[in-house]
């Protein structure tokens, strides 16, 4: 399948001039057709989101891509957007990265990611799924503030699940619940919270609950 046929199947928003260079790059690196199609879908969604939110290519930073990923944690998107941003910086379409200290939430998420990779031996793909959901959970609970984990309650967990699980397919919902359960276990394992809040995360079919198990007060 040629670059032109892949890049012509709908609007990529402000990314449109850069799709063919991106496709040329990943073809040269040996990506398979299925992976390329997944990446094109991710770029199309990202480009349309940029257009809806009034952003231009020159505005792209890691913060912008992270904002998008919190809204659309798709399989191919994190790695795809990293490759896209690197390409755009290399050709001068977007400014070079500026060094910045990771926020407390980012430091916590990165520590959890290293734990999954090194101590749980999970695949990079699985870890990216976990990271996307955990980033969203921390952002919704703490916003831009440092995460005060002592304030986490069972109701924070159940409310997050009720807001998001029904928006996903059963398979994606299982991923969300598994990621959340794993992260909460990690917090307890590291001594960052007093209680194992993973116990309040429901099974995939249990959407109607309103409180956690009785042995864990909200």
C-alpha positions, -999 to +999 in steps of 0.1 A: +000+000+000+015+033-011+018+064+011-007+084-011-035+059-006-030+058+032-027+096+036-057+104+014-084+086+034-098+115+053-086+147+070-056+148+092-062+184+102-029+204+105-009+172+103-018+166+066+015+180+051+035+157+074+018+123+069+037+112+039+071+120+055+060+101+085+049+071+064+082+071+045+100+070+078+082+041+094+082+021+061+120+025+061+121+011+096+103-020+085+069-016+102+043-041+090+011-031+072-012-037+101+010-015+124+011+012+098-026+013+095-030+015+132-006+044+133-024+062+105-057+059+124-040+073+155-026+103+135-059+109+119-076+111+153-049+133+167-049+156+137-087+161+139-084+167+177-058+194+170-081+210+145-111+209+169-090+224+197-075+252+175-039+239+178-013+241+150+017+219+144+040+246+158+022+243+191+030+206+196+048+196+228+048+165+251+022+183+272-002+186+242+003+149+233-003+139+269-035+159+270-047+140+239-037+106+253-057+112+285-087+117+263-080+089+238-057+062+253-054+041+221-030+012+216-007+027+189-010+064+199+017+069+226+046+055+205+031+070+173+029+105+188+065+102+201+077+093+166+057+121+151+070+147+175+106+136+169+100+139+131+085+173+134+113+186+155+139+171+132+125+190+102+119+222+122+081+221+120+078+224+158+102+238+184+128+216+200+121+201+234+129+222+264+143+205+295+119+206+324+116+188+357+089+161+358+059+169+379+053+149+411+025+130+392+049+122+363+076+110+387+051+087+404+038+074+371+074+068+358+083+049+389+053+027+385+062+022+348+097+011+358+082-013+383+060-029+357+089-033+332+116-045+356+098-063+384+067-075+367+083-080+333+053-067+314+055-058+277+060-022+266+025-023+250+008-034+283+028-008+303+016+020+279-020+009+285-015+011+322+003+044+321-025+060+301-052+050+325-031+058+356-022+093+343-059+100+337-068+088+372-042+110+389-051+140+367-088+137+376-082+133+413-053+158+418-053+180+387-019+198+385-013+196+422+012+171+437-006+138+444-015+137+481-020+099+482-031+099+518-063+116+505-072+087+482-105+070+492-125+041+481-151+065+466-124+081+444-117+047+429-154+037+424-163+071+410-135+070+384-146+035+373-183+046+370-173+077+349-151+057+325-157+020+323-190+022+304-173+042+276-152+013+266-158-021+251-156-051+276-121-058+265-110-022+270-129-020+303-109-050+315-077-032+306-088-001+325-098-020+356-067-042+355-045-011+352-062+007+381-061-024+403-024-029+395-016+007+403-034+007+436-017-025+446+016-009+437+009+021+460+001-002+489+031-024+482+054+007+482+038+019+514+025+050+498-011+044+510-023+027+542-050+005+526-051-018+495-077+001+475-074-024+447-100-044+466-127-019+457-121-021+419-150-042+406-152-070+380-158-059+344-196-066+345-203-048+378-211-013+368-240-006+391-222-005+424-221+027+444-198+019+473-168-002+479-167-034+500-180-030+535-146-037+550-132-006+533-149+025+544-150+054+519 
